[in-house]
Amino acid sequence: MITVIGTGTGTPLSVDSLRAVAEATLVVGGHRHLKEAASEAGLPERVSRVVLGPLAPALDVIARHRADGSAGSAGRVVVLASGDPGLFGIVRALAGRFGPAALDVRPAAPSVAVAFARIGLPWDDAVVVSAHGRDLRTAVNVCRAHPKVAVLTGPGAGPAELGAALADSGLPRTLVVASALGDPDGERVERLSPADAAERDWPQPLSVVLCLDEARAHAPVPRTLAGRAPGPTRWALGEEEFAHRDSMITKFEVRALALARLGPRTGDLVWDVGAGSGSVAVECARFGAAAIAVEKSSDGVERIRANALAHGVDVQTVHGSAPAALSRLPDPDAVFVGGGGRELPAVVTACARRARRTVVVAVAALDRVPAVRAALSGAGFATGGVLLHSSRLAPLPGDVTRLSGTNPVFLLWGDRPTDPQPLRGATQ
């Protein structure tokens, strides 16, 4: 068996775990964990040690040690890890290499649980995201979209970088930086703004950063499912469910297909350009994506904020005209363009240069369709589109019904070609 022991968050090692460390012939762990094991369990000098860095070499050492042990000599392997090694930890790699049956996992309190305990909040409704060895933008987008997030940090993805990315969002966020959790001499838990966090030099290692909308961080309603709230029960909401001016809103039939093409999800960032009422941005946020709405009119910006508040989501609003207003925004995964006028081709071109996945454009004028398609194709996107013309049921006097036609709209899209990727979760 490979004994995997969680440590370092204030949970003392059990008698059995101390014995496993003392009897090990190979101990694998970080510098801090090996030092603690030597002092607590009396780790003999003769015991082989591997300091964790890149995982692959450590796994190879474990494999060779187990193979040598199968010949008759004892090959007792102990792996030391922080907190719960099954939460974004080494258990995934060990199980993938040696199989779950080869593991004896003994978790300690997860750093996320300890961090929330320090500030007296439950965490069954928190979204937990790892930035350790991963792209920070996913963690940033989750923090933009959700009121209670725990970010597991890593080199180049700590509170300074997270704070810098969130400081100009205009969203009400507080960072709680928890370092050296469980260390009686070094533990620190600090509350500060993203801007203040961005200006600090933070020591390594850090455990976890909590990103909170403090007004919504404590939801008193009991939960059934852990993590973010379930997705919306319905989407493509009716126009009457949004504040708008003179019917200047993307109709729900068009919005339904636009959402299908945009594919908003947790961890994504979506731009809604020429947002008007912000109905597309709000719907993307309801799916868990971070959303930025760009609108040139000041009254439109206020409507977007009112609609986001009414639907209980966070939408960053930018008052300005595209394409100029786009230059200071973080790169999006998907973009919806609902306005543009004569600048539409330039707006679509600017969006296509920045979008990582998809650009969707709603166009009322037939004359603008070729220019939009050319802009998408010129950016290397695979293009498609449809003409949407729906007729809604409408009542007539005498308890009868007629069909009421809506204005036809072209919905055009471009998808950035990608290399085939493995299924999500297949390899992690």
C-alpha positions in Angstrom: 0.0 0.0 0.0 0.9 3.6 -0.5 -0.1 5.5 2.6 -1.2 9.1 1.7 -1.3 11.3 4.8 -2.8 14.8 5.0 -1.1 17.2 7.2 -0.3 20.9 7.7 -3.7 22.4 8.5 -3.6 22.0 12.3 -4.9 18.4 12.4 -2.4 16.3 14.4 -1.1 13.1 13.0 -2.8 10.0 14.4 -0.9 7.3 16.2 -1.3 5.0 13.2 0.0 7.8 10.8 3.0 8.5 13.0 3.7 4.7 13.0 3.4 4.6 9.2 5.9 7.4 8.8 8.3 5.9 11.3 8.2 2.5 9.5 8.4 3.9 6.0 11.2 3.1 3.6 10.4 6.0 1.3 8.7 9.3 2.3 7.6 11.7 -0.4 6.5 15.3 0.4 7.2 19.0 0.3 10.1 20.5 2.3 7.8 21.6 5.1 6.1 18.3 5.4 9.3 16.3 5.5 10.7 18.6 8.1 7.5 18.2 10.2 7.6 14.4 9.8 11.2 14.3 11.0 10.4 16.2 14.1 7.0 14.5 14.9 7.5 10.9 13.9 11.3 10.6 14.4 11.9 9.9 10.7 15.3 8.0 10.6 18.0 9.5 8.4 18.4 6.2 6.6 14.9 6.6 5.1 14.8 7.6 1.4 13.2 11.0 0.8 11.8 12.6 -2.3 11.0 16.3 -2.2 7.9 17.0 -4.3 8.3 19.2 -7.3 7.2 17.9 -10.7 4.9 14.9 -10.2 6.2 12.6 -12.9 9.7 12.0 -11.4 8.3 11.4 -8.0 5.8 8.9 -9.3 8.6 7.1 -11.1 10.6 6.8 -7.9 7.6 5.4 -6.1 7.1 2.9 -8.9 10.7 1.7 -8.7 10.6 1.5 -4.9 7.4 -0.6 -5.0 8.9 -2.9 -7.6 12.0 -3.4 -5.5 9.9 -4.1 -2.5 7.9 -6.8 -4.3 11.0 -9.0 -4.3 10.8 -9.5 -0.6 12.2 -6.4 1.1 9.8 -4.0 2.7 8.8 -1.2 0.3 6.7 1.0 2.6 5.8 4.3 0.8 4.3 7.3 2.6 3.2 10.4 0.7 2.7 13.6 2.8 0.4 16.2 1.4 -1.4 19.4 2.6 -4.9 19.1 4.1 -7.1 16.7 2.2 -5.0 15.2 -0.6 -8.2 14.1 -2.4 -9.2 17.7 -3.0 -7.2 19.0 -6.0 -4.4 16.9 -4.5 -2.0 14.1 -5.3 -4.5 11.3 -4.8 -5.7 11.8 -8.4 -2.2 11.3 -9.8 -1.4 8.3 -7.5 -4.7 6.6 -8.3 -4.2 7.1 -12.0 -0.7 5.6 -11.9 -1.1 2.8 -9.3 -4.9 2.3 -9.0 -7.2 3.3 -6.1 -6.8 -0.1 -4.4 -3.1 0.6 -3.8 -3.9 3.7 -1.7 -4.5 4.1 2.0 -5.6 7.8 2.2 -5.8 9.5 5.5 -7.0 13.1 5.0 -6.6 16.1 7.3 -8.9 19.1 7.3 -9.0 20.7 3.9 -7.4 24.1 3.7 -10.6 25.5 2.3 -12.6 24.2 5.2 -10.1 25.6 7.7 -10.1 29.0 6.0 -13.9 29.3 6.1 -13.9 28.2 9.7 -11.5 31.0 10.6 -14.0 33.6 9.4 -17.1 31.8 10.7 -18.8 31.0 7.4 -20.2 27.7 6.0 -18.7 26.6 2.7 -21.2 24.2 1.3 -22.3 26.9 -1.1 -18.8 28.0 -2.1 -17.2 27.4 -5.5 -13.8 25.9 -5.1 -11.3 26.5 -8.0 -7.6 25.6 -8.2 -5.1 28.1 -9.7 -2.1 25.9 -8.7 -0.4 25.0 -12.0 -3.4 26.2 -13.9 -4.5 29.2 -15.9 -5.4 32.0 -13.4 -8.1 33.4 -15.7 -10.5 30.6 -14.9 -10.2 31.4 -11.2 -10.7 35.1 -11.9 -13.8 34.5 -14.0 -15.3 32.3 -11.2 -14.6 35.1 -8.7 -16.3 37.6 -11.0 -19.4 35.5 -11.3 -19.9 34.0 -7.9 -20.3 35.6 -4.4 -18.3 32.9 -2.5 -15.2 31.4 -4.0 -12.2 29.6 -2.6 -9.1 29.8 -4.8 -6.3 27.3 -4.1 -3.1 29.3 -4.9 0.1 28.6 -6.7 3.3 30.3 -7.9 2.2 33.3 -10.1 -1.4 32.7 -9.1 -1.7 34.2 -5.6 -3.5 37.1 -3.9 -1.5 39.8 -5.8 -2.3 38.4 -9.2 -5.9 37.7 -8.3 -6.4 41.1 -6.8 -4.9 42.8 -9.8 -7.3 41.0 -12.1 -10.3 41.9 -10.0 -9.4 45.5 -8.8 -10.9 47.3 -11.8 -14.0 45.1 -12.3 -16.3 47.4 -10.3 -17.7 44.3 -8.5 -18.0 44.3 -4.7 -15.4 41.8 -3.7 -13.3 41.2 -0.6 -10.3 38.9 -0.5 -9.5 36.8 2.6 -5.9 35.6 2.4 -5.2 32.6 4.6 -1.6 31.5 4.9 0.3 28.8 6.9 -3.0 27.4 8.1 -2.6 25.3 11.2 0.9 26.7 12.0 0.7 28.1 15.6 3.5 30.5 14.9 2.9 31.5 11.3 -0.8 31.3 10.5 -2.3 34.6 9.2 -5.9 35.4 8.0 -6.3 38.9 6.5 -9.3 40.6 4.9 -8.5 43.2 2.3 -9.7 44.7 -1.0 -8.4 43.3 -4.4 -6.5 46.6 -5.0 -4.7 46.3 -1.6 -3.9 42.6 -2.3 -2.4 43.6 -5.7 0.0 46.0 -4.0 1.4 43.5 -1.5 4.3 41.1 -1.8 3.1 37.7 -0.5 5.4 35.0 0.9 5.2 31.5 -0.3 3.6 29.1 0.3 0.0 30.3 0.6 -2.9 28.0 1.3 -6.1 29.6 0.0 -7.7 32.9 -0.9 -11.4 33.4 -0.3 -13.1 35.8 -2.7 -16.4 37.1 -1.2 -19.2 39.4 -2.0 -19.8 40.1 1.7 -23.4 41.1 1.2 -24.2 37.7 -0.2 -21.5 35.5 1.4 -23.9 34.1 4.1 -27.0 32.7 2.5 -29.2 31.5 5.4 -31.2 29.0 3.3 -30.1 25.4 3.9 -28.5 23.8 0.9 -29.2 20.4 -0.8 -26.3 20.4 -3.3 -22.8 21.6 -2.5 -21.0 24.1 -4.7 -22.6 26.8 -6.9 -26.3 26.9 -7.1 -28.0 24.7 -9.8 -28.3 26.3 -13.2 -31.5 28.3 -14.1 -34.7 26.3 -14.4 -35.4 28.2 -17.6 -33.7 30.6 -19.9 -34.4 32.8 -22.9 -36.6 34.8 -20.6 -39.4 36.9 -21.9 -38.7 40.6 -22.8 -41.1 41.6 -20.0 -38.7 40.2 -17.5 -36.1 42.9 -18.3 -36.2 46.6 -18.1 -35.7 48.0 -21.7 -36.4 51.0 -23.8 -38.9 51.0 -26.7 -38.6 47.2 -27.2 -34.8 47.6 -27.8 -34.0 44.2 -26.5 -32.9 40.9 -28.0 -36.1 38.9 -28.5 -36.2 35.6 -26.5 -36.2 33.4 -29.7 -33.0 35.0 -30.8 -31.5 34.9 -27.3 -32.3 31.2 -27.1 -30.2 30.4 -30.1 -27.5 32.9 -29.2 -27.1 31.2 -25.8 -26.8 27.8 -27.5 -24.0 29.1 -29.7 -22.2 31.0 -26.9 -22.3 28.1 -24.5 -21.7 30.1 -21.3 -20.4 28.1 -18.3 -18.7 28.5 -15.0 -15.1 29.7 -15.6 -15.9 31.5 -18.9 -16.0 35.2 -19.6 -18.6 36.5 -22.0 -18.7 40.0 -23.5 -22.1 41.5 -24.4 -21.2 44.3 -26.8 -23.8 46.9 -27.6 -25.7 45.4 -24.7 -28.8 47.6 -24.6 -30.7 46.1 -21.7 -28.0 43.5 -21.0 -30.4 40.6 -21.4 -27.7 38.4 -23.0 -25.1 39.2 -20.3 -27.6 38.6 -17.5 -28.6 35.2 -19.0 -25.0 34.2 -19.4 -24.4 35.1 -15.8 -27.3 33.0 -14.7 -25.5 30.0 -16.3 -22.5 30.8 -14.1 -20.3 32.6 -16.5 -18.6 35.9 -15.8 -20.2 38.7 -18.0 -19.1 42.1 -19.1 -21.7 44.3 -20.8 -20.5 47.2 -23.0 -23.0 49.9 -23.6 -22.5 53.5 -25.0 -25.6 55.1 -23.4 -25.5 56.1 -19.7 -29.2 55.2 -19.3 -28.5 51.8 -20.9 -25.8 51.2 -18.3 -28.2 51.8 -15.5 -30.8 49.5 -17.0 -28.2 46.7 -17.3 -27.3 47.2 -13.6 -30.9 47.1 -12.6 -31.5 43.9 -14.6 -28.5 42.2 -13.1 -29.7 43.1 -9.6 -33.2 41.9 -10.4 -32.0 38.5 -11.5 -29.4 38.2 -8.7 -26.3 38.0 -10.8 -23.1 40.1 -11.2 -22.5 41.8 -14.5 -19.6 44.2 -14.9 -20.8 47.2 -16.9 -18.6 49.3 -19.2 -19.8 52.7 -20.4 -18.3 53.3 -23.8 -18.5 52.6 -27.5 -17.0 49.6 -29.2 -14.4 48.9 -30.5 -12.5 51.5 -28.5 -14.0 50.4 -25.2 -12.9 46.8 -25.7 -9.1 47.4 -25.6 -8.9 47.5 -21.8 -11.1 44.4 -21.2 -9.7 40.9 -20.4 -9.9 38.4 -23.3 -13.3 36.7 -23.5 -14.2 33.1 -24.2 -17.3 34.1 -26.2 -18.8 37.4 -27.4 -22.3 38.5 -28.3 -22.6 41.6 -30.5 -26.0 43.1 -30.5 -25.3 46.6 -31.8 -22.7 48.4 -33.8 -24.3 50.5 -36.7 -21.7 51.5 -39.3 -18.9 50.4 -37.0 -20.3 46.8 -36.9 -17.6 45.2 -39.1 -14.8 46.9 -37.1 -16.5 45.8 -33.8 -16.8 42.2 -35.0 -13.2 42.2 -36.2 -12.0 43.5 -32.8 -14.1 40.9 -31.0 -12.9 38.0 -33.2 -9.3 38.9 -32.6 -9.8 38.5 -28.9 -12.4 35.7 -28.5 -11.0 32.4 -27.5 -13.9 30.4 -28.7 -17.0 32.0 -30.3 -18.5 35.3 -31.6 -22.2 35.6 -32.2 -23.7 38.6 -33.9 -27.4 39.6 -34.2 -28.1 41.7 -37.4 -31.4 43.2 -38.5 -30.2 44.7 -41.8 -29.5 42.3 -44.7 -26.9 44.7 -46.1 -24.7 44.1 -43.1 -24.6 40.3 -43.3 -21.7 40.0 -45.9 -19.5 42.4 -43.9 -20.0 40.5 -40.7 -19.3 37.1 -42.3 -16.2 38.5 -43.9 -15.0 39.8 -40.6 -15.5 36.5 -38.9 -13.9 34.5 -41.8 -11.0 37.0 -41.9 -10.2 36.1 -38.3 -10.0 32.4 -39.2 -13.4 31.5 -37.8 -15.7 28.8 -39.2 -18.9 30.7 -39.9 -22.6 29.9 -39.9 -25.9 31.7 -39.5 -29.6 31.6 -39.8 -32.5 34.0 -40.4 -34.9 33.9 -37.5 -38.5 35.0 -38.2 -41.0 33.8 -35.6 -44.7 34.2 -35.1 -46.1 34.3 -31.6 -49.6 33.4 -30.5 -51.6 36.5 -29.6 -55.2 36.7 -28.3 -58.0 38.3 -30.3 -61.5 39.3 -29.1 -63.9 36.4 -28.9 -61.5 34.0 -27.3 -59.6 33.3 -30.5 -55.9 33.5 -31.4 -53.9 34.9 -34.2 -50.2 34.9 -35.1 -48.2 38.0 -34.5 -45.0 38.2 -36.4 -41.7 39.5 -35.0 -39.1 41.3 -37.0 -36.7 39.0 -38.8 -33.2 38.8 -37.4 -30.0 37.3 -38.9 -28.0 35.4 -36.2 -24.5 34.9 -37.5 -21.6 33.1 -35.6 -18.0 32.2 -35.9 -16.2 29.4 -34.1 -12.5 29.4 -33.6 -11.1 26.0 -34.9 -9.4 24.0 -32.2 -7.3 20.9 -32.0 -9.2 17.8 -30.8 -9.2 17.7 -27.0 -9.8 14.8 -24.6 -13.1 14.7 -22.8 -13.3 16.9 -19.8 -12.1 15.0 -16.7 -10.6 12.2 -18.7 -7.0 13.3 -17.8 -6.3 15.5 -14.8 
